[in-house]
Amino acid sequence: MLKEMNLTDGRFAVLIFEEWMQMLVNGEIADCKRYHDDFFEYYGNTVKSDNAPFYLMFCAFVGCMDLCDKLEEVSNA
């Protein structure tokens, strides 16, 4: 598919990222920070900030799971 569209893997990743951000803005996908309290309850002794790279990586992970769920939902429709 990427070859047919003449996209590199990196460019495709950027386009999917843009689509994910747009779905967040439009409220079409859940907020990836919704597990904030659970995360800090578990990691609060070592991670002290909402801006900590480890917390931001967790948010990206949750966002990825949400995007996968959304894409599966759309493909099964």
mmCIF file as gemmi writes it, N, C-alpha and C atoms, coordinates in Angstrom:
data_model
loop_
_atom_site.group_PDB
_atom_site.id
_atom_site.type_symbol
_atom_site.label_atom_id
_atom_site.label_alt_id
_atom_site.label_comp_id
_atom_site.label_asym_id
_atom_site.label_entity_id
_atom_site.label_seq_id
_atom_site.pdbx_PDB_ins_code
_atom_site.Cartn_x
_atom_site.Cartn_y
_atom_site.Cartn_z
_atom_site.occupancy
_atom_site.B_iso_or_equiv
_atom_site.pdbx_formal_charge
_atom_site.auth_seq_id
_atom_site.auth_asym_id
_atom_site.pdbx_PDB_model_num
ATOM 1 N N . MET Axp A 1 ? 0.823 -1.197 0 1 0 ? 1 A 1
ATOM 2 C CA . MET Axp A 1 ? 0 0 0 1 0 ? 1 A 1
ATOM 3 C C . MET Axp A 1 ? 0.866 1.261 0 1 0 ? 1 A 1
ATOM 4 N N . LEU Axp A 2 ? 1.911 1.277 0.825 1 0 ? 2 A 1
ATOM 5 C CA . LEU Axp A 2 ? 2.769 2.451 0.882 1 0 ? 2 A 1
ATOM 6 C C . LEU Axp A 2 ? 3.468 2.707 -0.44 1 0 ? 2 A 1
ATOM 7 N N . LYS Axp A 3 ? 3.854 1.636 -1.106 1 0 ? 3 A 1
ATOM 8 C CA . LYS Axp A 3 ? 4.524 1.787 -2.408 1 0 ? 3 A 1
ATOM 9 C C . LYS Axp A 3 ? 3.572 2.391 -3.433 1 0 ? 3 A 1
ATOM 10 N N . GLU Axp A 4 ? 2.313 1.952 -3.418 1 0 ? 4 A 1
ATOM 11 C CA . GLU Axp A 4 ? 1.325 2.468 -4.356 1 0 ? 4 A 1
ATOM 12 C C . GLU Axp A 4 ? 1.067 3.953 -4.133 1 0 ? 4 A 1
ATOM 13 N N . MET Axp A 5 ? 1.136 4.379 -2.878 1 0 ? 5 A 1
ATOM 14 C CA . MET Axp A 5 ? 0.895 5.784 -2.551 1 0 ? 5 A 1
ATOM 15 C C . MET Axp A 5 ? 2.184 6.602 -2.61 1 0 ? 5 A 1
ATOM 16 N N . ASN Axp A 6 ? 3.304 5.934 -2.888 1 0 ? 6 A 1
ATOM 17 C CA . ASN Axp A 6 ? 4.61 6.57 -2.957 1 0 ? 6 A 1
ATOM 18 C C . ASN Axp A 6 ? 4.98 7.24 -1.632 1 0 ? 6 A 1
ATOM 19 N N . LEU Axp A 7 ? 4.649 6.569 -0.507 1 0 ? 7 A 1
ATOM 20 C CA . LEU Axp A 7 ? 4.965 7.079 0.822 1 0 ? 7 A 1
ATOM 21 C C . LEU Axp A 7 ? 6.043 6.218 1.466 1 0 ? 7 A 1
ATOM 22 N N . THR Axp A 8 ? 6.93 6.868 2.176 1 0 ? 8 A 1
ATOM 23 C CA . THR Axp A 8 ? 7.885 6.114 2.981 1 0 ? 8 A 1
ATOM 24 C C . THR Axp A 8 ? 7.173 5.68 4.259 1 0 ? 8 A 1
ATOM 25 N N . ASP Axp A 9 ? 7.763 4.744 4.975 1 0 ? 9 A 1
ATOM 26 C CA . ASP Axp A 9 ? 7.198 4.33 6.25 1 0 ? 9 A 1
ATOM 27 C C . ASP Axp A 9 ? 7.109 5.51 7.213 1 0 ? 9 A 1
ATOM 28 N N . GLY Axp A 10 ? 8.146 6.342 7.209 1 0 ? 10 A 1
ATOM 29 C CA . GLY Axp A 10 ? 8.153 7.507 8.093 1 0 ? 10 A 1
ATOM 30 C C . GLY Axp A 10 ? 7.045 8.496 7.761 1 0 ? 10 A 1
ATOM 31 N N . ARG Axp A 11 ? 6.843 8.773 6.491 1 0 ? 11 A 1
ATOM 32 C CA . ARG Axp A 11 ? 5.787 9.706 6.075 1 0 ? 11 A 1
ATOM 33 C C . ARG Axp A 11 ? 4.412 9.133 6.427 1 0 ? 11 A 1
ATOM 34 N N . PHE Axp A 12 ? 4.235 7.839 6.252 1 0 ? 12 A 1
ATOM 35 C CA . PHE Axp A 12 ? 2.981 7.195 6.609 1 0 ? 12 A 1
ATOM 36 C C . PHE Axp A 12 ? 2.73 7.326 8.11 1 0 ? 12 A 1
ATOM 37 N N . ALA Axp A 13 ? 3.777 7.122 8.918 1 0 ? 13 A 1
ATOM 38 C CA . ALA Axp A 13 ? 3.652 7.262 10.373 1 0 ? 13 A 1
ATOM 39 C C . ALA Axp A 13 ? 3.231 8.682 10.75 1 0 ? 13 A 1
ATOM 40 N N . VAL Axp A 14 ? 3.804 9.669 10.088 1 0 ? 14 A 1
ATOM 41 C CA . VAL Axp A 14 ? 3.438 11.069 10.353 1 0 ? 14 A 1
ATOM 42 C C . VAL Axp A 14 ? 1.979 11.308 9.998 1 0 ? 14 A 1
ATOM 43 N N . LEU Axp A 15 ? 1.517 10.78 8.882 1 0 ? 15 A 1
ATOM 44 C CA . LEU Axp A 15 ? 0.121 10.96 8.476 1 0 ? 15 A 1
ATOM 45 C C . LEU Axp A 15 ? -0.844 10.295 9.455 1 0 ? 15 A 1
ATOM 46 N N . ILE Axp A 16 ? -0.496 9.11 9.938 1 0 ? 16 A 1
ATOM 47 C CA . ILE Axp A 16 ? -1.338 8.431 10.93 1 0 ? 16 A 1
ATOM 48 C C . ILE Axp A 16 ? -1.356 9.223 12.228 1 0 ? 16 A 1
ATOM 49 N N . PHE Axp A 17 ? -0.2 9.768 12.62 1 0 ? 17 A 1
ATOM 50 C CA . PHE Axp A 17 ? -0.124 10.617 13.811 1 0 ? 17 A 1
ATOM 51 C C . PHE Axp A 17 ? -1.034 11.831 13.67 1 0 ? 17 A 1
ATOM 52 N N . GLU Axp A 18 ? -1.011 12.471 12.515 1 0 ? 18 A 1
ATOM 53 C CA . GLU Axp A 18 ? -1.878 13.62 12.26 1 0 ? 18 A 1
ATOM 54 C C . GLU Axp A 18 ? -3.352 13.229 12.361 1 0 ? 18 A 1
ATOM 55 N N . GLU Axp A 19 ? -3.693 12.079 11.829 1 0 ? 19 A 1
ATOM 56 C CA . GLU Axp A 19 ? -5.072 11.592 11.886 1 0 ? 19 A 1
ATOM 57 C C . GLU Axp A 19 ? -5.492 11.335 13.332 1 0 ? 19 A 1
ATOM 58 N N . TRP Axp A 20 ? -4.597 10.729 14.11 1 0 ? 20 A 1
ATOM 59 C CA . TRP Axp A 20 ? -4.875 10.464 15.526 1 0 ? 20 A 1
ATOM 60 C C . TRP Axp A 20 ? -5.1 11.773 16.286 1 0 ? 20 A 1
ATOM 61 N N . MET Axp A 21 ? -4.256 12.758 16.041 1 0 ? 21 A 1
ATOM 62 C CA . MET Axp A 21 ? -4.425 14.058 16.717 1 0 ? 21 A 1
ATOM 63 C C . MET Axp A 21 ? -5.762 14.693 16.342 1 0 ? 21 A 1
ATOM 64 N N . GLN Axp A 22 ? -6.137 14.597 15.082 1 0 ? 22 A 1
ATOM 65 C CA . GLN Axp A 22 ? -7.404 15.177 14.64 1 0 ? 22 A 1
ATOM 66 C C . GLN Axp A 22 ? -8.58 14.467 15.302 1 0 ? 22 A 1
ATOM 67 N N . MET Axp A 23 ? -8.499 13.152 15.449 1 0 ? 23 A 1
ATOM 68 C CA . MET Axp A 23 ? -9.564 12.419 16.13 1 0 ? 23 A 1
ATOM 69 C C . MET Axp A 23 ? -9.659 12.842 17.595 1 0 ? 23 A 1
ATOM 70 N N . LEU Axp A 24 ? -8.52 13.111 18.244 1 0 ? 24 A 1
ATOM 71 C CA . LEU Axp A 24 ? -8.542 13.603 19.625 1 0 ? 24 A 1
ATOM 72 C C . LEU Axp A 24 ? -9.235 14.96 19.708 1 0 ? 24 A 1
ATOM 73 N N . VAL Axp A 25 ? -8.865 15.859 18.819 1 0 ? 25 A 1
ATOM 74 C CA . VAL Axp A 25 ? -9.445 17.209 18.802 1 0 ? 25 A 1
ATOM 75 C C . VAL Axp A 25 ? -10.948 17.148 18.553 1 0 ? 25 A 1
ATOM 76 N N . ASN Axp A 26 ? -11.365 16.252 17.675 1 0 ? 26 A 1
ATOM 77 C CA . ASN Axp A 26 ? -12.784 16.134 17.319 1 0 ? 26 A 1
ATOM 78 C C . ASN Axp A 26 ? -13.595 15.315 18.322 1 0 ? 26 A 1
ATOM 79 N N . GLY Axp A 27 ? -12.923 14.763 19.33 1 0 ? 27 A 1
ATOM 80 C CA . GLY Axp A 27 ? -13.618 13.957 20.331 1 0 ? 27 A 1
ATOM 81 C C . GLY Axp A 27 ? -14.035 12.59 19.828 1 0 ? 27 A 1
ATOM 82 N N . GLU Axp A 28 ? -13.397 12.119 18.777 1 0 ? 28 A 1
ATOM 83 C CA . GLU Axp A 28 ? -13.735 10.821 18.196 1 0 ? 28 A 1
ATOM 84 C C . GLU Axp A 28 ? -12.987 9.674 18.856 1 0 ? 28 A 1
ATOM 85 N N . ILE Axp A 29 ? -12.045 10.004 19.721 1 0 ? 29 A 1
ATOM 86 C CA . ILE Axp A 29 ? -11.226 8.999 20.391 1 0 ? 29 A 1
ATOM 87 C C . ILE Axp A 29 ? -10.998 9.491 21.822 1 0 ? 29 A 1
ATOM 88 N N . ALA Axp A 30 ? -10.851 8.565 22.741 1 0 ? 30 A 1
ATOM 89 C CA . ALA Axp A 30 ? -10.745 8.913 24.163 1 0 ? 30 A 1
ATOM 90 C C . ALA Axp A 30 ? -9.451 9.682 24.462 1 0 ? 30 A 1
ATOM 91 N N . ASP Axp A 31 ? -9.488 10.471 25.511 1 0 ? 31 A 1
ATOM 92 C CA . ASP Axp A 31 ? -8.314 11.219 25.965 1 0 ? 31 A 1
ATOM 93 C C . ASP Axp A 31 ? -7.276 10.245 26.501 1 0 ? 31 A 1
ATOM 94 N N . CYS Axp A 32 ? -6.085 10.294 25.954 1 0 ? 32 A 1
ATOM 95 C CA . CYS Axp A 32 ? -5.035 9.355 26.352 1 0 ? 32 A 1
ATOM 96 C C . CYS Axp A 32 ? -4.479 9.645 27.745 1 0 ? 32 A 1
ATOM 97 N N . LYS Axp A 33 ? -4.913 10.718 28.372 1 0 ? 33 A 1
ATOM 98 C CA . LYS Axp A 33 ? -4.472 11.033 29.739 1 0 ? 33 A 1
ATOM 99 C C . LYS Axp A 33 ? -5.506 10.608 30.785 1 0 ? 33 A 1
ATOM 100 N N . ARG Axp A 34 ? -6.481 9.83 30.372 1 0 ? 34 A 1
ATOM 101 C CA . ARG Axp A 34 ? -7.568 9.466 31.28 1 0 ? 34 A 1
ATOM 102 C C . ARG Axp A 34 ? -7.14 8.538 32.417 1 0 ? 34 A 1
ATOM 103 N N . TYR Axp A 35 ? -5.979 7.91 32.295 1 0 ? 35 A 1
ATOM 104 C CA . TYR Axp A 35 ? -5.484 7.03 33.355 1 0 ? 35 A 1
ATOM 105 C C . TYR Axp A 35 ? -4.437 7.719 34.227 1 0 ? 35 A 1
ATOM 106 N N . HIS Axp A 36 ? -4.428 9.034 34.201 1 0 ? 36 A 1
ATOM 107 C CA . HIS Axp A 36 ? -3.464 9.842 34.955 1 0 ? 36 A 1
ATOM 108 C C . HIS Axp A 36 ? -3.36 9.391 36.409 1 0 ? 36 A 1
ATOM 109 N N . ASP Axp A 37 ? -4.493 9.338 37.098 1 0 ? 37 A 1
ATOM 110 C CA . ASP Axp A 37 ? -4.474 9.01 38.524 1 0 ? 37 A 1
ATOM 111 C C . ASP Axp A 37 ? -3.968 7.59 38.772 1 0 ? 37 A 1
ATOM 112 N N . ASP Axp A 38 ? -4.385 6.648 37.934 1 0 ? 38 A 1
ATOM 113 C CA . ASP Axp A 38 ? -3.923 5.267 38.077 1 0 ? 38 A 1
ATOM 114 C C . ASP Axp A 38 ? -2.419 5.165 37.858 1 0 ? 38 A 1
ATOM 115 N N . PHE Axp A 39 ? -1.933 5.886 36.853 1 0 ? 39 A 1
ATOM 116 C CA . PHE Axp A 39 ? -0.501 5.873 36.561 1 0 ? 39 A 1
ATOM 117 C C . PHE Axp A 39 ? 0.288 6.385 37.758 1 0 ? 39 A 1
ATOM 118 N N . PHE Axp A 40 ? -0.117 7.528 38.288 1 0 ? 40 A 1
ATOM 119 C CA . PHE Axp A 40 ? 0.645 8.124 39.381 1 0 ? 40 A 1
ATOM 120 C C . PHE Axp A 40 ? 0.443 7.393 40.706 1 0 ? 40 A 1
ATOM 121 N N . GLU Axp A 41 ? -0.653 6.689 40.837 1 0 ? 41 A 1
ATOM 122 C CA . GLU Axp A 41 ? -0.815 5.839 42.011 1 0 ? 41 A 1
ATOM 123 C C . GLU Axp A 41 ? 0.219 4.714 41.98 1 0 ? 41 A 1
ATOM 124 N N . TYR Axp A 42 ? 0.467 4.203 40.793 1 0 ? 42 A 1
ATOM 125 C CA . TYR Axp A 42 ? 1.41 3.097 40.645 1 0 ? 42 A 1
ATOM 126 C C . TYR Axp A 42 ? 2.87 3.566 40.601 1 0 ? 42 A 1
ATOM 127 N N . TYR Axp A 43 ? 3.143 4.643 39.838 1 0 ? 43 A 1
ATOM 128 C CA . TYR Axp A 43 ? 4.512 5.106 39.618 1 0 ? 43 A 1
ATOM 129 C C . TYR Axp A 43 ? 4.868 6.381 40.39 1 0 ? 43 A 1
ATOM 130 N N . GLY Axp A 44 ? 3.977 6.852 41.237 1 0 ? 44 A 1
ATOM 131 C CA . GLY Axp A 44 ? 4.17 8.137 41.902 1 0 ? 44 A 1
ATOM 132 C C . GLY Axp A 44 ? 5.42 8.274 42.736 1 0 ? 44 A 1
ATOM 133 N N . ASN Axp A 45 ? 5.984 7.168 43.192 1 0 ? 45 A 1
ATOM 134 C CA . ASN Axp A 45 ? 7.219 7.257 43.981 1 0 ? 45 A 1
ATOM 135 C C . ASN Axp A 45 ? 8.437 7.578 43.128 1 0 ? 45 A 1
ATOM 136 N N . THR Axp A 46 ? 8.351 7.271 41.828 1 0 ? 46 A 1
ATOM 137 C CA . THR Axp A 46 ? 9.501 7.502 40.957 1 0 ? 46 A 1
ATOM 138 C C . THR Axp A 46 ? 9.248 8.549 39.885 1 0 ? 46 A 1
ATOM 139 N N . VAL Axp A 47 ? 8.007 8.711 39.456 1 0 ? 47 A 1
ATOM 140 C CA . VAL Axp A 47 ? 7.659 9.698 38.429 1 0 ? 47 A 1
ATOM 141 C C . VAL Axp A 47 ? 6.909 10.827 39.114 1 0 ? 47 A 1
ATOM 142 N N . LYS Axp A 48 ? 7.439 12.033 39.015 1 0 ? 48 A 1
ATOM 143 C CA . LYS Axp A 48 ? 6.914 13.138 39.81 1 0 ? 48 A 1
ATOM 144 C C . LYS Axp A 48 ? 6.139 14.19 39.017 1 0 ? 48 A 1
ATOM 145 N N . SER Axp A 49 ? 6.141 14.118 37.692 1 0 ? 49 A 1
ATOM 146 C CA . SER Axp A 49 ? 5.589 15.218 36.906 1 0 ? 49 A 1
ATOM 147 C C . SER Axp A 49 ? 4.761 14.716 35.724 1 0 ? 49 A 1
ATOM 148 N N . ASP Axp A 50 ? 3.744 15.494 35.385 1 0 ? 50 A 1
ATOM 149 C CA . ASP Axp A 50 ? 2.956 15.226 34.182 1 0 ? 50 A 1
ATOM 150 C C . ASP Axp A 50 ? 3.793 15.4 32.916 1 0 ? 50 A 1
ATOM 151 N N . ASN Axp A 51 ? 4.916 16.082 33.039 1 0 ? 51 A 1
ATOM 152 C CA . ASN Axp A 51 ? 5.799 16.315 31.89 1 0 ? 51 A 1
ATOM 153 C C . ASN Axp A 51 ? 6.962 15.338 31.834 1 0 ? 51 A 1
ATOM 154 N N . ALA Axp A 52 ? 6.991 14.374 32.745 1 0 ? 52 A 1
ATOM 155 C CA . ALA Axp A 52 ? 8.062 13.375 32.755 1 0 ? 52 A 1
ATOM 156 C C . ALA Axp A 52 ? 7.982 12.525 31.489 1 0 ? 52 A 1
ATOM 157 N N . PRO Axp A 53 ? 9.106 12.264 30.852 1 0 ? 53 A 1
ATOM 158 C CA . PRO Axp A 53 ? 9.099 11.451 29.633 1 0 ? 53 A 1
ATOM 159 C C . PRO Axp A 53 ? 8.406 10.098 29.807 1 0 ? 53 A 1
ATOM 160 N N . PHE Axp A 54 ? 8.58 9.475 30.956 1 0 ? 54 A 1
ATOM 161 C CA . PHE Axp A 54 ? 7.965 8.162 31.172 1 0 ? 54 A 1
ATOM 162 C C . PHE Axp A 54 ? 6.443 8.262 31.17 1 0 ? 54 A 1
ATOM 163 N N . TYR Axp A 55 ? 5.886 9.3 31.79 1 0 ? 55 A 1
ATOM 164 C CA . TYR Axp A 55 ? 4.433 9.491 31.771 1 0 ? 55 A 1
ATOM 165 C C . TYR Axp A 55 ? 3.95 9.8 30.356 1 0 ? 55 A 1
ATOM 166 N N . LEU Axp A 56 ? 4.68 10.629 29.648 1 0 ? 56 A 1
ATOM 167 C CA . LEU Axp A 56 ? 4.288 10.967 28.275 1 0 ? 56 A 1
ATOM 168 C C . LEU Axp A 56 ? 4.359 9.743 27.367 1 0 ? 56 A 1
ATOM 169 N N . MET Axp A 57 ? 5.331 8.862 27.617 1 0 ? 57 A 1
ATOM 170 C CA . MET Axp A 57 ? 5.397 7.607 26.856 1 0 ? 57 A 1
ATOM 171 C C . MET Axp A 57 ? 4.178 6.743 27.152 1 0 ? 57 A 1
ATOM 172 N N . PHE Axp A 58 ? 3.75 6.725 28.406 1 0 ? 58 A 1
ATOM 173 C CA . PHE Axp A 58 ? 2.552 5.964 28.773 1 0 ? 58 A 1
ATOM 174 C C . PHE Axp A 58 ? 1.33 6.517 28.044 1 0 ? 58 A 1
ATOM 175 N N . CYS Axp A 59 ? 1.209 7.845 28.01 1 0 ? 59 A 1
ATOM 176 C CA . CYS Axp A 59 ? 0.075 8.456 27.297 1 0 ? 59 A 1
ATOM 177 C C . CYS Axp A 59 ? 0.092 8.089 25.822 1 0 ? 59 A 1
ATOM 178 N N . ALA Axp A 60 ? 1.266 8.085 25.22 1 0 ? 60 A 1
ATOM 179 C CA . ALA Axp A 60 ? 1.377 7.693 23.813 1 0 ? 60 A 1
ATOM 180 C C . ALA Axp A 60 ? 0.984 6.229 23.632 1 0 ? 60 A 1
ATOM 181 N N . PHE Axp A 61 ? 1.362 5.389 24.572 1 0 ? 61 A 1
ATOM 182 C CA . PHE Axp A 61 ? 1.004 3.974 24.536 1 0 ? 61 A 1
ATOM 183 C C . PHE Axp A 61 ? -0.513 3.798 24.593 1 0 ? 61 A 1
ATOM 184 N N . VAL Axp A 62 ? -1.158 4.505 25.512 1 0 ? 62 A 1
ATOM 185 C CA . VAL Axp A 62 ? -2.619 4.449 25.629 1 0 ? 62 A 1
ATOM 186 C C . VAL Axp A 62 ? -3.26 4.96 24.342 1 0 ? 62 A 1
ATOM 187 N N . GLY Axp A 63 ? -2.733 6.051 23.804 1 0 ? 63 A 1
ATOM 188 C CA . GLY Axp A 63 ? -3.25 6.585 22.547 1 0 ? 63 A 1
ATOM 189 C C . GLY Axp A 63 ? -3.119 5.599 21.409 1 0 ? 63 A 1
ATOM 190 N N . CYS Axp A 64 ? -2.021 4.864 21.386 1 0 ? 64 A 1
ATOM 191 C CA . CYS Axp A 64 ? -1.819 3.847 20.351 1 0 ? 64 A 1
ATOM 192 C C . CYS Axp A 64 ? -2.851 2.726 20.483 1 0 ? 64 A 1
ATOM 193 N N . MET Axp A 65 ? -3.097 2.296 21.709 1 0 ? 65 A 1
ATOM 194 C CA . MET Axp A 65 ? -4.112 1.258 21.917 1 0 ? 65 A 1
ATOM 195 C C . MET Axp A 65 ? -5.483 1.76 21.459 1 0 ? 65 A 1
ATOM 196 N N . ASP Axp A 66 ? -5.8 3.011 21.774 1 0 ? 66 A 1
ATOM 197 C CA . ASP Axp A 66 ? -7.081 3.584 21.362 1 0 ? 66 A 1
ATOM 198 C C . ASP Axp A 66 ? -7.187 3.663 19.843 1 0 ? 66 A 1
ATOM 199 N N . LEU Axp A 67 ? -6.098 4.079 19.201 1 0 ? 67 A 1
ATOM 200 C CA . LEU Axp A 67 ? -6.103 4.176 17.745 1 0 ? 67 A 1
ATOM 201 C C . LEU Axp A 67 ? -6.284 2.799 17.119 1 0 ? 67 A 1
ATOM 202 N N . CYS Axp A 68 ? -5.622 1.797 17.653 1 0 ? 68 A 1
ATOM 203 C CA . CYS Axp A 68 ? -5.791 0.419 17.145 1 0 ? 68 A 1
ATOM 204 C C . CYS Axp A 68 ? -7.24 -0.036 17.283 1 0 ? 68 A 1
ATOM 205 N N . ASP Axp A 69 ? -7.83 0.244 18.45 1 0 ? 69 A 1
ATOM 206 C CA . ASP Axp A 69 ? -9.236 -0.117 18.657 1 0 ? 69 A 1
ATOM 207 C C . ASP Axp A 69 ? -10.144 0.594 17.661 1 0 ? 69 A 1
ATOM 208 N N . LYS Axp A 70 ? -9.887 1.88 17.44 1 0 ? 70 A 1
ATOM 209 C CA . LYS Axp A 70 ? -10.703 2.674 16.507 1 0 ? 70 A 1
ATOM 210 C C . LYS Axp A 70 ? -10.564 2.138 15.082 1 0 ? 70 A 1
ATOM 211 N N . LEU Axp A 71 ? -9.35 1.834 14.68 1 0 ? 71 A 1
ATOM 212 C CA . LEU Axp A 71 ? -9.127 1.311 13.32 1 0 ? 71 A 1
ATOM 213 C C . LEU Axp A 71 ? -9.774 -0.057 13.142 1 0 ? 71 A 1
ATOM 214 N N . GLU Axp A 72 ? -9.723 -0.875 14.182 1 0 ? 72 A 1
ATOM 215 C CA . GLU Axp A 72 ? -10.387 -2.189 14.109 1 0 ? 72 A 1
ATOM 216 C C . GLU Axp A 72 ? -11.896 -2.014 14.012 1 0 ? 72 A 1
ATOM 217 N N . GLU Axp A 73 ? -12.434 -1.081 14.773 1 0 ? 73 A 1
ATOM 218 C CA . GLU Axp A 73 ? -13.868 -0.798 14.737 1 0 ? 73 A 1
ATOM 219 C C . GLU Axp A 73 ? -14.304 -0.351 13.344 1 0 ? 73 A 1
ATOM 220 N N . VAL Axp A 74 ? -13.521 0.528 12.73 1 0 ? 74 A 1
ATOM 221 C CA . VAL Axp A 74 ? -13.841 1.038 11.399 1 0 ? 74 A 1
ATOM 222 C C . VAL Axp A 74 ? -13.712 -0.06 10.35 1 0 ? 74 A 1
ATOM 223 N N . SER Axp A 75 ? -12.696 -0.895 10.479 1 0 ? 75 A 1
ATOM 224 C CA . SER Axp A 75 ? -12.503 -1.942 9.471 1 0 ? 75 A 1
ATOM 225 C C . SER Axp A 75 ? -13.553 -3.044 9.564 1 0 ? 75 A 1
ATOM 226 N N . ASN Axp A 76 ? -14.164 -3.203 10.732 1 0 ? 76 A 1
ATOM 227 C CA . ASN Axp A 76 ? -15.212 -4.214 10.895 1 0 ? 76 A 1
ATOM 228 C C . ASN Axp A 76 ? -16.608 -3.679 10.564 1 0 ? 76 A 1
ATOM 229 N N . ALA Axp A 77 ? -16.698 -2.398 10.293 1 0 ? 77 A 1
ATOM 230 C CA . ALA Axp A 77 ? -18.012 -1.791 10.002 1 0 ? 77 A 1
ATOM 231 C C . ALA Axp A 77 ? -18.455 -2.073 8.581 1 0 ? 77 A 1
